[in-house]
């Protein structure tokens, strides 16, 4: 299981959110922001570059979309200052083909 500790390297140093964030934080609004970001990445056009650079930008856009969409689909819960994100990564069942 992947567990994030809340420490993120930012410009070569680690930082943490202040403990008071839970008092004003809206997890549902966060999920909506990730949905908006996923939509923006999906609709974003690639700049007029070619070759290896274009492929690199395309791959980065795909990863950005995947990450934002995954978090945008999360079920969120904030209990006693602990934010929990649940993301179902199981494959969706294929729809039954129509009878002929």
Chimera marker file (.cmm) of the C-alpha trace (Angstrom):
<marker_set name="trace">
<marker id="1" x="0.000" y="0.000" z="0.000" r="1" g="1" b="0" radius="0.5"/>
<marker id="2" x="1.333" y="3.413" z="-0.960" r="1" g="1" b="0" radius="0.5"/>
<marker id="3" x="1.369" y="5.801" z="1.968" r="1" g="1" b="0" radius="0.5"/>
<marker id="4" x="2.160" y="9.461" z="1.621" r="1" g="1" b="0" radius="0.5"/>
<marker id="5" x="3.539" y="11.093" z="4.729" r="1" g="1" b="0" radius="0.5"/>
<marker id="6" x="2.668" y="14.684" z="3.889" r="1" g="1" b="0" radius="0.5"/>
<marker id="7" x="6.291" y="15.625" z="3.287" r="1" g="1" b="0" radius="0.5"/>
<marker id="8" x="6.964" y="16.971" z="-0.168" r="1" g="1" b="0" radius="0.5"/>
<marker id="9" x="10.284" y="18.128" z="-1.554" r="1" g="1" b="0" radius="0.5"/>
<marker id="10" x="9.810" y="21.743" z="-2.572" r="1" g="1" b="0" radius="0.5"/>
<marker id="11" x="12.875" y="23.512" z="-3.874" r="1" g="1" b="0" radius="0.5"/>
<marker id="12" x="15.151" y="21.098" z="-2.032" r="1" g="1" b="0" radius="0.5"/>
<marker id="13" x="13.439" y="21.195" z="1.360" r="1" g="1" b="0" radius="0.5"/>
<marker id="14" x="10.597" y="19.298" z="2.994" r="1" g="1" b="0" radius="0.5"/>
<marker id="15" x="7.461" y="21.027" z="4.300" r="1" g="1" b="0" radius="0.5"/>
<marker id="16" x="4.201" y="20.127" z="6.016" r="1" g="1" b="0" radius="0.5"/>
<marker id="17" x="0.780" y="21.663" z="6.081" r="1" g="1" b="0" radius="0.5"/>
<marker id="18" x="-0.203" y="23.393" z="9.269" r="1" g="1" b="0" radius="0.5"/>
<marker id="19" x="-2.391" y="21.361" z="11.568" r="1" g="1" b="0" radius="0.5"/>
<marker id="20" x="-5.175" y="23.999" z="11.385" r="1" g="1" b="0" radius="0.5"/>
<marker id="21" x="-5.859" y="23.271" z="7.707" r="1" g="1" b="0" radius="0.5"/>
<marker id="22" x="-8.471" y="20.631" z="8.578" r="1" g="1" b="0" radius="0.5"/>
<marker id="23" x="-10.673" y="23.301" z="10.152" r="1" g="1" b="0" radius="0.5"/>
<marker id="24" x="-11.264" y="25.130" z="6.854" r="1" g="1" b="0" radius="0.5"/>
<marker id="25" x="-10.438" y="22.479" z="4.249" r="1" g="1" b="0" radius="0.5"/>
<marker id="26" x="-13.231" y="21.256" z="1.941" r="1" g="1" b="0" radius="0.5"/>
<marker id="27" x="-12.336" y="17.817" z="0.538" r="1" g="1" b="0" radius="0.5"/>
<marker id="28" x="-15.253" y="17.811" z="-1.922" r="1" g="1" b="0" radius="0.5"/>
<marker id="29" x="-14.042" y="21.129" z="-3.375" r="1" g="1" b="0" radius="0.5"/>
<marker id="30" x="-10.564" y="19.615" z="-3.752" r="1" g="1" b="0" radius="0.5"/>
<marker id="31" x="-11.993" y="16.719" z="-5.771" r="1" g="1" b="0" radius="0.5"/>
<marker id="32" x="-13.847" y="19.199" z="-8.003" r="1" g="1" b="0" radius="0.5"/>
<marker id="33" x="-10.574" y="21.087" z="-8.584" r="1" g="1" b="0" radius="0.5"/>
<marker id="34" x="-8.891" y="17.858" z="-9.681" r="1" g="1" b="0" radius="0.5"/>
<marker id="35" x="-11.800" y="17.135" z="-12.048" r="1" g="1" b="0" radius="0.5"/>
<marker id="36" x="-11.375" y="20.625" z="-13.518" r="1" g="1" b="0" radius="0.5"/>
<marker id="37" x="-7.631" y="20.077" z="-13.907" r="1" g="1" b="0" radius="0.5"/>
<marker id="38" x="-8.164" y="16.735" z="-15.649" r="1" g="1" b="0" radius="0.5"/>
<marker id="39" x="-10.613" y="18.371" z="-18.055" r="1" g="1" b="0" radius="0.5"/>
<marker id="40" x="-8.163" y="21.234" z="-18.724" r="1" g="1" b="0" radius="0.5"/>
<marker id="41" x="-5.311" y="18.825" z="-19.489" r="1" g="1" b="0" radius="0.5"/>
<marker id="42" x="-7.546" y="16.805" z="-21.812" r="1" g="1" b="0" radius="0.5"/>
<marker id="43" x="-8.614" y="19.946" z="-23.719" r="1" g="1" b="0" radius="0.5"/>
<marker id="44" x="-5.157" y="21.572" z="-23.796" r="1" g="1" b="0" radius="0.5"/>
<marker id="45" x="-3.535" y="21.774" z="-27.214" r="1" g="1" b="0" radius="0.5"/>
<marker id="46" x="0.095" y="20.881" z="-27.718" r="1" g="1" b="0" radius="0.5"/>
<marker id="47" x="2.371" y="23.749" z="-28.701" r="1" g="1" b="0" radius="0.5"/>
<marker id="48" x="3.818" y="23.736" z="-32.231" r="1" g="1" b="0" radius="0.5"/>
<marker id="49" x="6.841" y="21.537" z="-31.510" r="1" g="1" b="0" radius="0.5"/>
<marker id="50" x="7.868" y="18.350" z="-33.266" r="1" g="1" b="0" radius="0.5"/>
<marker id="51" x="9.806" y="15.171" z="-32.772" r="1" g="1" b="0" radius="0.5"/>
<marker id="52" x="11.078" y="14.060" z="-29.393" r="1" g="1" b="0" radius="0.5"/>
<marker id="53" x="9.893" y="17.207" z="-27.605" r="1" g="1" b="0" radius="0.5"/>
<marker id="54" x="6.316" y="16.727" z="-28.882" r="1" g="1" b="0" radius="0.5"/>
<marker id="55" x="6.327" y="13.103" z="-27.724" r="1" g="1" b="0" radius="0.5"/>
<marker id="56" x="7.637" y="14.164" z="-24.288" r="1" g="1" b="0" radius="0.5"/>
<marker id="57" x="4.868" y="16.782" z="-23.954" r="1" g="1" b="0" radius="0.5"/>
<marker id="58" x="2.240" y="14.242" z="-25.042" r="1" g="1" b="0" radius="0.5"/>
<marker id="59" x="3.466" y="11.695" z="-22.486" r="1" g="1" b="0" radius="0.5"/>
<marker id="60" x="3.505" y="14.308" z="-19.714" r="1" g="1" b="0" radius="0.5"/>
<marker id="61" x="-0.035" y="15.397" z="-20.605" r="1" g="1" b="0" radius="0.5"/>
<marker id="62" x="-1.198" y="11.770" z="-20.419" r="1" g="1" b="0" radius="0.5"/>
<marker id="63" x="0.363" y="11.345" z="-16.974" r="1" g="1" b="0" radius="0.5"/>
<marker id="64" x="-1.090" y="14.657" z="-15.778" r="1" g="1" b="0" radius="0.5"/>
<marker id="65" x="-4.544" y="13.652" z="-17.015" r="1" g="1" b="0" radius="0.5"/>
<marker id="66" x="-4.277" y="10.216" z="-15.379" r="1" g="1" b="0" radius="0.5"/>
<marker id="67" x="-3.228" y="11.680" z="-12.029" r="1" g="1" b="0" radius="0.5"/>
<marker id="68" x="-5.826" y="14.462" z="-11.998" r="1" g="1" b="0" radius="0.5"/>
<marker id="69" x="-8.632" y="12.171" z="-13.212" r="1" g="1" b="0" radius="0.5"/>
<marker id="70" x="-7.765" y="9.539" z="-10.615" r="1" g="1" b="0" radius="0.5"/>
<marker id="71" x="-7.903" y="12.056" z="-7.788" r="1" g="1" b="0" radius="0.5"/>
<marker id="72" x="-11.035" y="13.581" z="-9.330" r="1" g="1" b="0" radius="0.5"/>
<marker id="73" x="-12.722" y="10.173" z="-9.013" r="1" g="1" b="0" radius="0.5"/>
<marker id="74" x="-11.659" y="9.715" z="-5.387" r="1" g="1" b="0" radius="0.5"/>
<marker id="75" x="-14.030" y="9.277" z="-2.507" r="1" g="1" b="0" radius="0.5"/>
<marker id="76" x="-12.794" y="11.626" z="0.196" r="1" g="1" b="0" radius="0.5"/>
<marker id="77" x="-13.188" y="11.640" z="3.927" r="1" g="1" b="0" radius="0.5"/>
<marker id="78" x="-11.807" y="14.024" z="6.510" r="1" g="1" b="0" radius="0.5"/>
<marker id="79" x="-12.032" y="12.624" z="10.037" r="1" g="1" b="0" radius="0.5"/>
<marker id="80" x="-10.172" y="14.080" z="13.012" r="1" g="1" b="0" radius="0.5"/>
<marker id="81" x="-7.779" y="15.934" z="10.714" r="1" g="1" b="0" radius="0.5"/>
<marker id="82" x="-6.904" y="12.842" z="8.639" r="1" g="1" b="0" radius="0.5"/>
<marker id="83" x="-7.705" y="13.132" z="4.921" r="1" g="1" b="0" radius="0.5"/>
<marker id="84" x="-8.417" y="9.785" z="3.287" r="1" g="1" b="0" radius="0.5"/>
<marker id="85" x="-8.723" y="9.367" z="-0.481" r="1" g="1" b="0" radius="0.5"/>
<marker id="86" x="-10.196" y="6.112" z="-1.789" r="1" g="1" b="0" radius="0.5"/>
<marker id="87" x="-9.653" y="5.403" z="-5.465" r="1" g="1" b="0" radius="0.5"/>
<marker id="88" x="-11.060" y="2.218" z="-6.979" r="1" g="1" b="0" radius="0.5"/>
<marker id="89" x="-8.467" y="1.032" z="-9.512" r="1" g="1" b="0" radius="0.5"/>
<marker id="90" x="-10.193" y="-2.246" z="-10.296" r="1" g="1" b="0" radius="0.5"/>
<marker id="91" x="-11.077" y="-2.689" z="-13.976" r="1" g="1" b="0" radius="0.5"/>
<marker id="92" x="-14.663" y="-1.936" z="-14.820" r="1" g="1" b="0" radius="0.5"/>
<marker id="93" x="-16.680" y="-4.933" z="-15.997" r="1" g="1" b="0" radius="0.5"/>
<marker id="94" x="-17.269" y="-4.992" z="-19.721" r="1" g="1" b="0" radius="0.5"/>
<marker id="95" x="-20.878" y="-4.390" z="-20.741" r="1" g="1" b="0" radius="0.5"/>
<marker id="96" x="-22.754" y="-7.427" z="-22.011" r="1" g="1" b="0" radius="0.5"/>
<marker id="97" x="-22.918" y="-7.471" z="-25.810" r="1" g="1" b="0" radius="0.5"/>
<marker id="98" x="-26.446" y="-7.300" z="-27.219" r="1" g="1" b="0" radius="0.5"/>
<marker id="99" x="-28.030" y="-10.592" z="-28.307" r="1" g="1" b="0" radius="0.5"/>
<marker id="100" x="-28.381" y="-10.997" z="-32.041" r="1" g="1" b="0" radius="0.5"/>
<link id1="1" id2="2" r="1" g="1" b="0" radius="0.2"/>
<link id1="2" id2="3" r="1" g="1" b="0" radius="0.2"/>
<link id1="3" id2="4" r="1" g="1" b="0" radius="0.2"/>
<link id1="4" id2="5" r="1" g="1" b="0" radius="0.2"/>
<link id1="5" id2="6" r="1" g="1" b="0" radius="0.2"/>
<link id1="6" id2="7" r="1" g="1" b="0" radius="0.2"/>
<link id1="7" id2="8" r="1" g="1" b="0" radius="0.2"/>
<link id1="8" id2="9" r="1" g="1" b="0" radius="0.2"/>
<link id1="9" id2="10" r="1" g="1" b="0" radius="0.2"/>
<link id1="10" id2="11" r="1" g="1" b="0" radius="0.2"/>
<link id1="11" id2="12" r="1" g="1" b="0" radius="0.2"/>
<link id1="12" id2="13" r="1" g="1" b="0" radius="0.2"/>
<link id1="13" id2="14" r="1" g="1" b="0" radius="0.2"/>
<link id1="14" id2="15" r="1" g="1" b="0" radius="0.2"/>
<link id1="15" id2="16" r="1" g="1" b="0" radius="0.2"/>
<link id1="16" id2="17" r="1" g="1" b="0" radius="0.2"/>
<link id1="17" id2="18" r="1" g="1" b="0" radius="0.2"/>
<link id1="18" id2="19" r="1" g="1" b="0" radius="0.2"/>
<link id1="19" id2="20" r="1" g="1" b="0" radius="0.2"/>
<link id1="20" id2="21" r="1" g="1" b="0" radius="0.2"/>
<link id1="21" id2="22" r="1" g="1" b="0" radius="0.2"/>
<link id1="22" id2="23" r="1" g="1" b="0" radius="0.2"/>
<link id1="23" id2="24" r="1" g="1" b="0" radius="0.2"/>
<link id1="24" id2="25" r="1" g="1" b="0" radius="0.2"/>
<link id1="25" id2="26" r="1" g="1" b="0" radius="0.2"/>
<link id1="26" id2="27" r="1" g="1" b="0" radius="0.2"/>
<link id1="27" id2="28" r="1" g="1" b="0" radius="0.2"/>
<link id1="28" id2="29" r="1" g="1" b="0" radius="0.2"/>
<link id1="29" id2="30" r="1" g="1" b="0" radius="0.2"/>
<link id1="30" id2="31" r="1" g="1" b="0" radius="0.2"/>
<link id1="31" id2="32" r="1" g="1" b="0" radius="0.2"/>
<link id1="32" id2="33" r="1" g="1" b="0" radius="0.2"/>
<link id1="33" id2="34" r="1" g="1" b="0" radius="0.2"/>
<link id1="34" id2="35" r="1" g="1" b="0" radius="0.2"/>
<link id1="35" id2="36" r="1" g="1" b="0" radius="0.2"/>
<link id1="36" id2="37" r="1" g="1" b="0" radius="0.2"/>
<link id1="37" id2="38" r="1" g="1" b="0" radius="0.2"/>
<link id1="38" id2="39" r="1" g="1" b="0" radius="0.2"/>
<link id1="39" id2="40" r="1" g="1" b="0" radius="0.2"/>
<link id1="40" id2="41" r="1" g="1" b="0" radius="0.2"/>
<link id1="41" id2="42" r="1" g="1" b="0" radius="0.2"/>
<link id1="42" id2="43" r="1" g="1" b="0" radius="0.2"/>
<link id1="43" id2="44" r="1" g="1" b="0" radius="0.2"/>
<link id1="44" id2="45" r="1" g="1" b="0" radius="0.2"/>
<link id1="45" id2="46" r="1" g="1" b="0" radius="0.2"/>
<link id1="46" id2="47" r="1" g="1" b="0" radius="0.2"/>
<link id1="47" id2="48" r="1" g="1" b="0" radius="0.2"/>
<link id1="48" id2="49" r="1" g="1" b="0" radius="0.2"/>
<link id1="49" id2="50" r="1" g="1" b="0" radius="0.2"/>
<link id1="50" id2="51" r="1" g="1" b="0" radius="0.2"/>
<link id1="51" id2="52" r="1" g="1" b="0" radius="0.2"/>
<link id1="52" id2="53" r="1" g="1" b="0" radius="0.2"/>
<link id1="53" id2="54" r="1" g="1" b="0" radius="0.2"/>
<link id1="54" id2="55" r="1" g="1" b="0" radius="0.2"/>
<link id1="55" id2="56" r="1" g="1" b="0" radius="0.2"/>
<link id1="56" id2="57" r="1" g="1" b="0" radius="0.2"/>
<link id1="57" id2="58" r="1" g="1" b="0" radius="0.2"/>
<link id1="58" id2="59" r="1" g="1" b="0" radius="0.2"/>
<link id1="59" id2="60" r="1" g="1" b="0" radius="0.2"/>
<link id1="60" id2="61" r="1" g="1" b="0" radius="0.2"/>
<link id1="61" id2="62" r="1" g="1" b="0" radius="0.2"/>
<link id1="62" id2="63" r="1" g="1" b="0" radius="0.2"/>
<link id1="63" id2="64" r="1" g="1" b="0" radius="0.2"/>
<link id1="64" id2="65" r="1" g="1" b="0" radius="0.2"/>
<link id1="65" id2="66" r="1" g="1" b="0" radius="0.2"/>
<link id1="66" id2="67" r="1" g="1" b="0" radius="0.2"/>
<link id1="67" id2="68" r="1" g="1" b="0" radius="0.2"/>
<link id1="68" id2="69" r="1" g="1" b="0" radius="0.2"/>
<link id1="69" id2="70" r="1" g="1" b="0" radius="0.2"/>
<link id1="70" id2="71" r="1" g="1" b="0" radius="0.2"/>
<link id1="71" id2="72" r="1" g="1" b="0" radius="0.2"/>
<link id1="72" id2="73" r="1" g="1" b="0" radius="0.2"/>
<link id1="73" id2="74" r="1" g="1" b="0" radius="0.2"/>
<link id1="74" id2="75" r="1" g="1" b="0" radius="0.2"/>
<link id1="75" id2="76" r="1" g="1" b="0" radius="0.2"/>
<link id1="76" id2="77" r="1" g="1" b="0" radius="0.2"/>
<link id1="77" id2="78" r="1" g="1" b="0" radius="0.2"/>
<link id1="78" id2="79" r="1" g="1" b="0" radius="0.2"/>
<link id1="79" id2="80" r="1" g="1" b="0" radius="0.2"/>
<link id1="80" id2="81" r="1" g="1" b="0" radius="0.2"/>
<link id1="81" id2="82" r="1" g="1" b="0" radius="0.2"/>
<link id1="82" id2="83" r="1" g="1" b="0" radius="0.2"/>
<link id1="83" id2="84" r="1" g="1" b="0" radius="0.2"/>
<link id1="84" id2="85" r="1" g="1" b="0" radius="0.2"/>
<link id1="85" id2="86" r="1" g="1" b="0" radius="0.2"/>
<link id1="86" id2="87" r="1" g="1" b="0" radius="0.2"/>
<link id1="87" id2="88" r="1" g="1" b="0" radius="0.2"/>
<link id1="88" id2="89" r="1" g="1" b="0" radius="0.2"/>
<link id1="89" id2="90" r="1" g="1" b="0" radius="0.2"/>
<link id1="90" id2="91" r="1" g="1" b="0" radius="0.2"/>
<link id1="91" id2="92" r="1" g="1" b="0" radius="0.2"/>
<link id1="92" id2="93" r="1" g="1" b="0" radius="0.2"/>
<link id1="93" id2="94" r="1" g="1" b="0" radius="0.2"/>
<link id1="94" id2="95" r="1" g="1" b="0" radius="0.2"/>
<link id1="95" id2="96" r="1" g="1" b="0" radius="0.2"/>
<link id1="96" id2="97" r="1" g="1" b="0" radius="0.2"/>
<link id1="97" id2="98" r="1" g="1" b="0" radius="0.2"/>
<link id1="98" id2="99" r="1" g="1" b="0" radius="0.2"/>
<link id1="99" id2="100" r="1" g="1" b="0" radius="0.2"/>
</marker_set>
